[in-house]
Amino acid sequence: MNTFSINKIRPEELKTIGHYTGYICLVLGVFMIIPVLCAIFYQDAPRYFQAFLISAIINILIGIILFTTYRTRNITTLSLKGSLLFVMTIWGITALFTALPYYISGDLGILDSFFEAMSGITTTGFTMYPLTTFPYSISVWKCLTQWFGGLGIILFLLVVAPSSVSLKRLYLAEGKTEQITPNIRHTASIFIKVYLILTSIGVLLYLLIGLDLFDSVCYSLTAIATGGYSVHPENIDNFKDPLIQLVTMIIMLMGGTNFVIHYRIMKRNWQNIHKDIEIRAMIIIIIITTLIISIGLYTNGLYNGDYLLILRHSLFQSVSTITSTGFISTDVNFWPPLCSHILILLMFTGCSICSTSGGIKLFNIAILFKSIWWETQKMFLPKHTIIKRKIYHDKKYREISQNTIRTVLVYVMAYILIFIISTMIILMCSNNFEVAYTLAAASLGNTGVGPAYINVTIPVVVKIILIIDFWVGRIGVWPLLLSIVYITSMTQSKLNNINDE
């Protein structure tokens, strides 16, 4: 019988993780200065100014302590296992520290604050706040956390942290599989520059159509991060305006498109971009789902049969959902079941890899369907026929190995398994199957569109499950699976040692 064991994380790796965590705390502390200034400028209640000021001080102090305790000389190479566990924990730690203003201000309890923060940095968009206008400082902070988490915490870390041979492992552990240059730090730097440029374009577009500066900045931050947080949650009329719909769709699509493609376009190297498998898949899915939803709404007599209005809402919601943004231009809770379930399917697909969207990702979906086609072809061809398994992606044809197909298949199956488990647990508490699977799909897909069920009174178990789903949906299933295997292995090892004694 073959056996295997998983080694413990080395103490040197823990020191490295502590050092990197210090950087994140310092960055968060600096970010919190922005809502402090907003609280002063917009004259928010004193408790919000105090909450953000205290939170900023706490983050900066902890960052300095970790930074000085685990100095650069403590940095070592993180193993892939250490990198995955670090990625898993750093999102939790970041959510914990970004939750401080919600708790210190007295708006939310401890668990609800953590829920709010995790929903923010994972760009999910569910909120424990009532649907009323928020203080400016809270609005800005919610938008900033979504923008910060949109591209990935590790990506920001790679730029500010000292160089290390473990940087590539950290990059890959957060689910990034694309590189513009062989140097990971340079690639991360390019991604952040592209992110800043796209965000600036979004702000400019909103200003050009008449939004004020505050709304333009906030909507651009959340649209490019595909987070979907609205600074006016009680009012969806903003997205009924055709111009705002158009600009918002453009920005959401920019956020949901692979940043490598953005870089190629900015370098005027856009030949054959239309052949890219992700671009094709995105266009085809949006067109098909928009048409199906439009037909469903029209045949059910919604919107007085105004097909142009139906088409606008259908297209907007298709783009909003596939990019995992979650902005809404109309109350989708009144849509017929066919239309609602199309949106749920889009929550699963997500958009491009190396984008800000969640979900399984179009690249994986395309590989999955291509593999079905290749295997079906193989059944009707002579036994020794060689099928060329190739796709066009990032300006070249790529050979798809059986290992890649197997990895994608395992990933998708693990994703669906987590969805099923989450649905069953939520169902036990809500006693409503539609609510359960919609919430699970929206949480795992980091979409944040669902029934009006989320509030501070929902069961603690549901809150915890949704937090885990936010977490997993953002970083992928591999860090979670590794954590489970690692903890199980360590527990079993300790039990075996006790039995041997």
N, C-alpha and C positions, 0 to 999 in steps of 0.2 A: 504493500500500500504506500503510495507516494504521499509525503507530507511536506508542508511548507510553513514558514514562520515569517512574521513581519517584524522587522527590527524597530525598536523604539526610536523616537526622534532624539537625535544627539543634542546634548546641552548647548553645544556651539550653535546649532540651528535655532534653538529657542532664543539665544542671545541675539542672533541675526534678526529673528522675527520681532523681538522687542525693539531693536534699533529702527527697523522699518516702520513699526507702529508709531514710534515717536515722531517720525516725519509726518505721518497722516494726521496725528493730533495737532501738530503745529499748523499744518495747512488748514484744518478745520477751524482752529482758533483765529487764524487770519480771515477766513471767509466770514466768520461771525461778526467781524467789525462792520460789515456792510449792513446787516439788519440793525445794528446798534445805531449807525448813522441815520438809517431810515426812521427808526423810532424817534430820534431827535427832530429830524426834518419834518416829518408828517405828524408830529406831536401825538404819538401813540400813548396809551396809558403807561404810567411810570413802571408798572410791574413788568412790561415787555422790555423796556430799556434795561432794567435791572437783570432780567432773566438772561438776555443775550450777553450782557457785560460779564456777569458771573460765569456763564457757560464758556465764553471766550477765554477768560482767565484760567478756568479749570483745564481747558484743552491745552492752552499754551504751557501751563505749569507741568502737566503730565507729559506733554511732548518733550519739554526740556529735561525732565527727570529721566525719561526713557532714553533720550538722546545722549545724555551725559553718563548714564549708568552703563549703557551698552555702546561703547564708542566704536569708531570705525575699525579699530584693530580686532574687535570681536566678530566682525563680519566673516562668515564662511560661506562655502558653496551650499546652497539649499538643494537637497535631493528633490526628485520629482514628487515624492511622498510629502516632504516638508513643504514644498511649494503649494501643492494642492490643499494641504491642511491650513497653510497660512492664508491662502485666498479664501478658504471657507470661513476662517475666524475673523479676518480683517473686515469683512462686510458686516459681521455681527458687532464687532467693536466700534466700527464707524457709525452704525445705526444707534448704538448705545450713547455715543457722545453727541450725535446730532439730535438725539431725543431730549437732551438736557433743557433746552429753552421751553419745550412744551410742558415739561414737568415743573420746572422752577417757576414758570409764570402762573402755575395753578390751573391751567386750562384742562390738562389731562392727568390721569393717574400714571403709575409707573409702566404697567403693561401697555396701556393705550398709547403712551408716549413712544414706547419702543415700536409698537405697531405702526404708528404714524411715520416714524423715522425710517423704518425698514421699507414701508410702502413708498416713501419718497426717494431714497437712494437707489432702490431697484427700479425706479421709474414706473411703478405700478399705478399709483394714483388713487387707491382707495383711501378714504379719510375718516377719522373718528370725530372730526369737527362737524357741527351742524351746518347745513347748507345756508350759511349767511355770509355776509361780507366780513372778511378777516381784517385784523389790524395790518397795516402796511408791512411792518417788520416780519410778522408771521408769514404773510404772502410771499415776500421776497425770500425768506429762508426756505420755504417749501419749494419755490422755483429753483433756488440755488442748489439745494440738495438733489433735486432731480437732474439738474444740469451736470453736477459733479459726478453723480452715479451713472449718467447716461453713457459716457464713453468708457467708463471703468475706473475703479479706484487704483488698480495696479498700474494702469497706463500713466496716470498722473505721477504715481510713485516712481516709475522708471525714469522720469525726466528729472525729478528733484533729488532722488537718492543717489549715493555714490555708486560708481560703476562696480559691477560684480559679475562673475561668470555665471551666476544663478539667475540673471535677469531674463534670459530666454525662457527658462523653466517657469518663472513667474508669469511671463507674457502668455505662454501656452496654457498654463494652469487656469487662467481666467477665461479661457475659451477663444482666445485670438489665434487664428491659424494662418493669417495672411501677413506677409512681410513685403514692404516696399524696397528696403535695402537690407543687406546682410546684417547690418548693425541694428540691434533691437532698440537701443536708446535713440538712434537716429529715426527709426521707424515710428517710435512713440512720439517723438518730437514733431514729426510731420503730421501724424494723426491729430495731435492737439492743435497745431496751426490750422489745419483744415477745419477742425471743429470750431475754432474761434472765427474763422472767415465765414463759415456757414451761419453761425449765430449772428454775426454782424449783418449779413445779407438779410436774415429774417427780421431783425430790428428795423432795417431800412425799408423793407417791403411794407411792414405794418405801418410805419410812419407815413409812407407815401399814400396809403389808402385812408389816412385820417385818424388812426388811433393815437392816443397821447403817449408820451415817452414811457411812463410807468407800465402801461398795459403792453406796449410794443416790446419792451425788454422782457417782461414776465412771460408773455405768450411765446416769444421767440426762444427763450431758455427752455421752456417745457415742450414746445413743438419739435425743436431740433433734437432734444433728448428723448423724444417719443414718450414723454411722461404723462401728458394730458392733464396736468393740474391747471385748474382755472382760477383766476383771481376773482372771478364773479360767479361762483358755483350756483348761486340762486337764479342765475339768468342765462339761459341758453340762447337768447335772441341774438347775441353777438355772432354766432356761427350760422345764423339764418341769412345774413347778408352775403350775397353772391361774391363780392370782392373779398371779404374776409374768408369765406370758404375756399376760394381759389388760392389765396396766399397761404392759408394754413395747410392746404393739401400739398402745395409746393414744398413747404418747409418740412412737413411730416415725411414726404417722400425723400427729401434730402437726408433726413435723419435715418430713414430706413434703408438707404442705399449704402453698399459697401464703400468704406472710406478710401479704399485703394482706387476704386473707379472715380471717385471725386478728385483724387490726386491726379490721375491720368488726364481727366478733363481739364483741370487747372493748368496742366502742362501742355495742353493742346494736343494730347496724344489720345484722341478719342476714336481712331479708326476701329471699326468692327465692334464698338461697344455694344451695339444692338444684338450681336451674336452671343454675348455673355449669358450663360445659363440662368444666372440669378435675375438679370434684367428681363429676359424673356419670360421666365416663370412669373415674375411680379406683374408684368403687363398682362399676360394671359389670364392670371387668376383675378386681377382687379376687373378686367373687362367682363369675364364670365359671371363673377359674383354680382357685379353691378347690374347686369342684365337680368339675372335671376331674381334679385331683390326688387328691381323695378317692376318686373312682371307680377311678382307676388303682391306688391303694394297696390298696383293698378287694378288687378283682378279682385282685390278685397275692397276697392272703393275708397282707399285712403287719400287724403289731401284733395278731395273733390275731383279726383281723376285728372288733376293737373300733371301731365306726364313730365313736363320740363322740371317742375318742382320735385316730383318723385325721383327723376333721374339725378338731380343735384344731391338730394339727401342720400340716395343709394350710393352714389360715387363717393361722397364725403365719408359715409360710415364704413364703406369698404376700405378706403385708404386709411382712415383712422384706426380701424381694427387690425388690418394686416401689418401695419407698422407698429402695432401695440401701443399707440398713443392714448386712445380712449376719449378724445374730444367727441362731443355729440352735438349735432345740429337740430335734433328733434328727439322726442321721448320714444326711444326704441322699445320700451316696455309694452307699448301698445301695438307693436308690429305683429303680424301673423307669425305662427310658429316656424314656417319655412324660412322667412327672412331672419328671424332671431337665431335659428340654428346654423344658417350660413355664416353669420357673424361669429358664432362659437367655433366653427371650423377654422375661420381665419385667425382666431386667437391661438390655435395650435400651430399654424404654419409660421407665423411671424414673418420677418423680412430677411434681409441679407446678413451673412456673417460679417464680422467686423463693422457692424453698424450699431446704432443705439437701440435697436428693437429687440424684443424678447422672442419667445416661442421656439419651436424646433429649428427654425431657420430654413429658408428656401433652398439653400445648397443641399442640405440633408434630405429635404423632401424630394428634390429633383433626383438625387442619387438613388433614393428609395424607389421611385417610379421607373427610373431608367433601368435599375437592376431587375425589376419585374419584367420589363420589356426584353432585356437581354436573356434572361432565363427562359422566357416563353419562346424566343427565337431559337434558342439552343435545342429545345424539344423537337423542333421541326426540321433541324439541319442534321447532316451526317455527323456521326459520333465524334470524329476528330476535327471537326470544323472549328477554327479559331475565330471567336467573335472579338472585334476590336471594341473594347469598353473605353470610350473616350468622350470627354465633354469639353466644351470651349469655356474657359474661365480665365480672366485677367490676361487677355491678349494672347492666349496660346491654348492648344489642345492638350488636355491632361489625361494621362492613362489612369484609369480607376482600377485598382487592384481588388482582389477578393478580400484582403484584410480591411481595406477602406469600407467596402460594402458591409462587411461583418460588423465593423465598429459603428457605422451609422445605424445599422439594424438594432444593435444592442442599445445604443443611445435612445432611439425612438421607443423601443419596447420599455426601457427603464422609465422614460418620460411618461408613457401611458400608464404604467404600473403605479407610479406616484400619483397620477391624476385619479386613478380608480380608488386607491387607498384614501386619498384626501376627500373624494366625493362621498365615500361610505361613512367616514367619520363625521363630516359636516351633516350628512343626511340623518345620522342618529340624533343630532342636536336640533336640527331645523324641521325634520319631518316633512320636507318638501324636496322632492327629487330634482325638480327643475332649478330651484335655488341652489341646491348642493352642487350639481355638476357645472352650472354656469359660474358660480364663485370659484370653484376649483380650476376651471379652464382659464378664467380671467386672471386669477392669481398666478398660476404657473406661466401663463403667457405674458405676465406683467402688463396687462391691458387696462385693468381697473374699470371696465364697464360691466355692470351686473345689476341684479335686482336691488331695490332700496332696502337692503337687509343689514348693511354695515352701519353699526352705531355702537356706542359704549356699553349697551346692555346685552350684546350677544354673548353667548357662553365663552368662558375662558379657553376651553378646549378648541373652539372654532378659531379664536384669535391666534392661538399658538400654531394651529395647522396652517392658517393663511400666512402667517409670518414665515413659516418654513417654506411654503410654496413661493412666496415672493423671492426668498433667498435663493432657492434652487432654480427658479425660472431665470434669475439674473446671471448666475455663475455657471449654470449647467449642472447636469446630474453627476458628473464624475467626482467632484470634491465631496459631495454628500455620500456617494457610494463608498469612496475611499475612507471617509470618516467612520462610517458604519463598520466596514471591514476592520479598520484599525482598532476601534474601540472593542469590537467583538474579540479580535485576536488577543489584545492585551488582557481583557477580562478572562478569557479562556486560559491564557498563560498563567495568570495569578492563581486561578482555581486549581490548575495542574500542580503548581508549586505547593499550594496548601495541602493537596491530597498526598503529594510525595513526602511531605513532612510528617 
